[in-house]
């Protein structure tokens, strides 16, 4: 009986201390226009999260992100997160970023307000996306602008893609067919 008690206590202690990964669907973030992007509304669709910048060599990827969003919008949501973490390449305020994205690329997919995607001031959603202890799947390094993270319909990370991966590449679209 004493051993049974010790085993039960050990199991209880283990399960109590085990980190429970939350889902991306539990996040709400500010959008560029000041409204709220509620990720719970994306349940049942894949989500491609991308950190963006307006003055980056990869900025033309906005066009292919929009093309991807339009082609697969019945099963995918693209969410852009402007960030100024790399080379000061997103210096604008939210309203300036919104104008730039609309005027130059016709962006219709949801765009979050500017955040930090790494460092001490990392946004909570990016802490979740990049830290295995938070998401339960993998650690991801945001190495530059336009790093992409793909999540499944239940909010679990499928994979991440470096900046140089074009949004319309087979490495991403194979998960959408």
N, C-alpha and C positions, 0 to 999 in steps of 0.2 A: 504494500500500500504506500509506503514511504517513497519507493522508486516511482510508482505511478504518479504521485504528487509532484515529484521533481521533474519528471518527463512533461507533465501537463504544464507546469510552471515554465519550463524551458520553451515549450512550443508557444505558449501565450506570449512570453517575452519576445521571442523571435518575430512572431507575426505583428506584435504591437510596434516593434522598432523598424520593421521592413517598410521602406518608403513606397507609398502608393503613387504611381505616376498619374498625374491629372491628364486631362485630354485638352487638345487645342480648342475643343468646343466649349470649354469653360472660360475662354478669354473674350473680353470686349476691349476694343481699342478705339482711340479717337481717329476719325477719318480726316483727310485733308480739308474737307469742308466744315469740320467741327461736329459733324454728326457722329454716330457710333457704329462701328463695324462689330457686329455680334457673331462670333464664330459658331455659335450654336445653330444659327440659321443655315449653316453649310453642311449639317449632318446629312449623310447620304450622297455627298459629292466629294471627289478628291479635291485637295487644296494645294496649290503651288504658291509658296511664300517666297518672295524675292526681295532682297535689299537693293534699293535702286539709288541712282545718282544722276543728276542732270548734266554734269560736266565731265563725264567719264568716257573713255574709249569704248566701253560696252553700252553706252546710252542708246545707240540704235537698236538694241535688243527690245526696247519698248515696242517697236513695230511688230516683232515676232511674238512678244508676249500677248499683244492685242490679237494677233492672228490666231494664236493658240487658244486664247479665251473664247473668241468667236467660233472657232471650229469645234470646240468641245464643251461649250457652255451648258449643255444638258447634263454633263457629268463632271465638270471641273470648274473651280473658281480660282482665279489668279488674284493674289493680294500683294500689292507692292508696298514696301516699307522704305521710304526715303531715309537715307542715313548719311551723315557727314563724317563718318569714321575714317575714311580713306582719302588722304590727299586734299581734304577740304572740297571735295567734288560735288557736294550738295549744300551750298551756302545759303540758298534761298529760304524764305519763310513759306509756310504751308500754302498760302494763296498764290505765291509765285510759282511753286512747284506744280500746283494744280493747273495753272494757266499754261505753263510750259508743256506739260504732258498732253493736255487737250489740243493745244495749238499745233504742236509738232508731230504728235503721234496718234491723235484721236483716241486716247486711252479711255475706255469705258469700264474696265475692271476696277474693283475697289482699290483705293489707295489710302493707306493709313497716314496719319500725321507723322512728321519727322521724328525718328527715334534713334537711339544708340543701339547698335547690334553687337557690340563687344565692349569689354573693359568694365571698370567699376560702376559705370552708369548704364549698363546694359538693360534694355527694356525687359520686363518680366516675360513677355511672350518669346523673346529671343533667348532668354535664359532657359526657358522650357525647351525650345527647339534645338538648342546646341549642347545641352547637358544631359547625358544619359541618366544621371541620378534623378533628373526631373521628368524626362520623357519615357524612360524605361527601355529605349531602343538603341540609341547610339549618340556618341559625341560627334559634333560637327563643328569644324573650324570655319568661321566666316573670314576668308582670306582676302576678299576684295569685294567691290560692288558687284551686284548681279549674281551672287551665290544663290542657288535655288534649293528649296527643300520641299519635297513632294510628300503629301500625307494621303492616307487612304480615306475611304468613306466613313470610317469609325474614328478618324482623327489620329491614327498611328502613323509614325514616320515610315515611309517606304524607302526613300533614299535622298541623298543630297548631291548637288551638281555644282562644279566649279563655275566661275564666271565665264570662262571660255565656252561652256556648253550652250549652244544655241537652243532657245526654248522649243523650236520646232524639230529638234534632232530626235532620231529614233530612240536614243537613250532615255528620253522623257516620254515621247508619244507611245512607246510600246506599252506603257502602263495605262494608256487611255483607250486602247482598242478593244 
